[in-house]
Amino acid sequence: FAANLYEFSHMDVDEIIMVGDYLIVFACTIDYNPHSSTKLQDQN
């Protein structure tokens, strides 16, 4: 984790924005995917 955090701190702004957009899309995909939602509910 420390290595990933170190790499992240040295990323270009464009790369950080791109990763951020990807994470947002990924989160929305989980939220609106019935299968993923069911799995998350089962775990909780």
Backbone torsions as a table, in degrees:
resi	resn	phi	psi	omega
1	PHE	NA	-41.5	-179.8
2	ALA	-61.0	-40.1	179.7
3	ALA	-64.9	-42.1	179.4
4	ASN	-64.7	-40.5	179.2
5	LEU	-64.7	-38.5	178.6
6	TYR	-64.1	-44.3	179.4
7	GLU	-64.8	-40.9	-178.3
8	PHE	-62.3	-37.8	-177.3
9	SER	-69.2	-17.4	-179.6
10	HIS	-108.1	13.9	178.4
11	MET	-78.7	156.4	175.3
12	ASP	-73.0	157.3	-179.8
13	VAL	-59.6	-41.6	-179.6
14	ASP	-61.5	-38.7	179.8
15	GLU	-67.2	-40.6	179.1
16	ILE	-62.9	-42.7	179.5
17	ILE	-64.0	-42.1	-178.9
18	MET	-63.1	-44.4	178.7
19	VAL	-64.9	-39.8	179.1
20	GLY	-62.4	-43.7	178.1
21	ASP	-62.7	-39.7	180.0
22	TYR	-63.8	-42.5	-179.6
23	LEU	-65.3	-37.5	178.4
24	ILE	-64.1	-46.7	179.1
25	VAL	-62.5	-41.0	-179.5
26	PHE	-63.2	-42.8	179.8
27	ALA	-64.7	-42.1	179.1
28	CYS	-64.8	-37.4	179.2
29	THR	-62.8	-40.9	178.5
30	ILE	-66.3	-42.8	-176.5
31	ASP	-63.8	-38.9	-173.4
32	TYR	-99.7	3.6	178.2
33	ASN	-93.1	114.3	-176.6
34	PRO	-56.3	-39.6	-177.1
35	HIS	-66.1	-45.1	-179.4
36	SER	-65.4	-40.8	-179.3
37	SER	-62.3	-41.1	-179.7
38	THR	-63.4	-42.5	-179.7
39	LYS	-63.2	-43.1	-179.5
40	LEU	-63.6	-40.1	-179.7
41	GLN	-67.1	-38.4	180.0
42	ASP	-64.2	-37.9	-179.5
43	GLN	-67.2	-36.9	180.0
44	ASN	-83.5	NA	NA
